Each structure stands twice: as structure tokens, then as C-alpha cells.
Amino acid sequence: MPPTHWYAYDELATFGAKPTEERVVHRGKIWTAAGVSAGIDLALTLVAETHGAPIAQAIQLGIEYDPQPPFDAGAPSKAPADIVELVRSRSAAMEAEVLGLD
């Protein structure tokens, strides 16, 4: 169940993966995260795992990582449908352009 950008959910499913909206996933030796700030979450989680929560908290304070997003639209299940469609259509257009399909 790897986290990934939600735009890739359908493509990953064709390979048998079961994507999730979890920000950090740890399964056995594999650790994954989705999104820019989820990468920070993953890094802090790994530090806590290897060096303890106090060290991870000290790093979090040192980088002033105190997420308070202005909107609760960071996942397709939370964002308004018209916003999801806007991002989906723009992403498809950019993908087509990069692949020379436009």
C-alpha cells in the first residue's frame, strides 16, 4: 500500500499496487511517503525510529516544521470535486505535452 501522488493511483493499480492516502507507510524494510511535506514527515519518522522521538522533535523544532495549511484540500477525498477535476485536467495536459501527445 504505497502512498503516492493521487494522480498516479489508477496507474499504480494496474501493477497490483493498492495506493493509500496515508502520508507515511512502513511495511517491513520499505518506507514510503507521498507529497512534499510528507517527505518531511517520513524523515522525522525515520529519525524517531533510529534515534528516538526527542531527537526527531528537536529536528522538527530546528527546521520550524509546524504545518498549518490554509486549506484542507491536500487529498482528493478532502478537496472540492471541481478542484480535483481542475488538477486532474491540468496534469493530463502537462503529461500529454511532455510525452508529445498534444
C-alpha positions as CSV (number, residue, x, y, z in Angstrom):
1,M,0.0,0.0,0.0
2,P,2.4,2.7,-1.1
3,P,1.5,6.3,-0.7
4,T,2.0,8.3,-3.9
5,H,0.6,11.3,-5.6
6,W,-3.1,10.7,-6.0
7,Y,-2.9,11.3,-9.8
8,A,-1.0,8.0,-10.1
9,Y,-3.4,5.9,-8.2
10,D,-5.0,4.3,-11.3
11,E,-1.7,3.7,-13.0
12,L,-0.3,2.0,-9.9
13,A,-3.3,-0.2,-9.5
14,T,-2.6,-1.7,-13.0
15,F,0.6,-3.1,-11.4
16,G,-1.3,-4.6,-8.5
17,A,-0.5,-1.8,-6.0
18,K,-3.1,-0.6,-3.6
19,P,-2.3,3.1,-3.1
20,T,-3.4,4.8,0.1
21,E,-3.8,8.4,1.3
22,E,-1.6,7.7,4.3
23,R,1.2,10.2,4.4
24,V,3.9,7.7,5.6
25,V,3.7,4.0,5.2
26,H,6.1,1.5,6.8
27,R,5.9,-2.2,5.7
28,G,8.9,-4.4,6.6
29,K,12.0,-2.8,5.1
30,I,10.1,-0.4,2.9
31,W,9.3,3.2,4.0
32,T,7.4,5.4,1.6
33,A,5.8,8.9,1.6
34,A,3.6,10.9,-0.7
35,G,3.9,14.6,-1.3
36,V,6.4,17.3,-0.5
37,S,5.6,17.8,3.2
38,A,5.0,14.0,3.6
39,G,8.7,13.6,2.8
40,I,9.5,15.7,5.9
41,D,7.1,13.5,7.9
42,L,8.9,10.4,6.7
43,A,12.3,11.9,7.6
44,L,11.1,12.8,11.1
45,T,9.5,9.3,11.5
46,L,12.8,7.6,10.4
47,V,14.8,9.7,12.8
48,A,12.4,8.9,15.7
49,E,12.7,5.2,14.8
50,T,16.5,5.2,14.7
51,H,17.4,7.9,17.3
52,G,14.3,8.4,19.4
53,A,11.4,10.9,19.5
54,P,13.3,13.6,21.4
55,I,15.9,13.9,18.6
56,A,13.2,13.9,15.9
57,Q,11.3,16.6,17.9
58,A,14.5,18.7,18.2
59,I,14.9,18.5,14.4
60,Q,11.3,19.4,13.8
61,L,11.8,22.5,16.1
62,G,15.1,23.3,14.4
63,I,13.5,23.5,11.0
64,E,10.3,25.1,12.3
65,Y,8.2,22.4,10.8
66,D,4.7,23.4,12.1
67,P,2.3,22.7,9.2
68,Q,-0.9,24.6,9.4
69,P,-2.2,24.7,5.8
70,P,-4.6,27.4,5.0
71,F,-7.0,24.9,3.3
72,D,-7.9,21.3,4.0
73,A,-7.7,20.3,0.3
74,G,-4.5,18.2,0.3
75,A,-6.0,15.0,-0.7
76,P,-8.7,14.2,-3.4
77,S,-11.0,12.9,-0.7
78,K,-10.9,16.3,1.0
79,A,-10.7,18.7,-1.9
80,P,-13.8,20.1,-3.7
81,A,-14.7,18.0,-6.7
82,D,-14.2,20.9,-9.1
83,I,-10.7,21.4,-7.7
84,V,-9.8,17.8,-8.1
85,E,-11.0,17.9,-11.7
86,L,-9.0,21.1,-12.4
87,V,-5.8,19.5,-11.2
88,R,-6.6,16.2,-13.0
89,S,-7.2,18.0,-16.3
90,R,-4.1,20.2,-16.0
91,S,-2.0,17.2,-15.0
92,A,-3.3,15.3,-18.0
93,A,-2.5,18.2,-20.3
94,M,1.1,18.6,-18.9
95,E,1.6,14.8,-19.3
96,A,0.4,14.9,-22.9
97,E,2.7,17.8,-23.6
98,V,5.8,16.1,-22.1
99,L,5.0,12.9,-24.0
100,G,4.4,14.7,-27.2
101,L,0.8,13.6,-27.4
102,D,-0.8,17.0,-27.7
